[in-house]
Amino acid sequence: QLRDLFHGFPAVFVLFAVGVMPGVVEELWCRGFLGRGLVGRYGWVAGVGLSSLFFGLLHLFPPPYVVVTAAMGACLHFAYACSRSLWVPVAVHAVNNSFAGLVAVG
């Protein structure tokens, strides 16, 4: 579907639209805002679990992908906690999405 959606667009635009922006926005929301609040309120395990579940639910299609992205969300939260910087999960997320986007559009 990405191939059809981004057909004819330059690779730089695909990198920005598929890789960079979702990486920044989703990490600011899921780790920086929601994750920090849930960890502070419910503790490390429940907070990371809930924010990772929400992250997974943001990626509903295809449905089994929810589990994969929820697990990735937990790993990204761990990277955020270890580095104490949102830039680390933002960079990992952006690289992952950029690679997937470029492969998808050829």
Secondary structure, DSSP 8 states (H G I E B T S, - for coil): -HHHHTTTS-HHHHIIIIIIHHHHHHHIIIIIIIIHHHHHHH-HHHHHHHHHHHHHHT--SSTTHHHHHHHHHHHHHHHHHHHT-THHHHHHHHHHHHHHHHHHH-
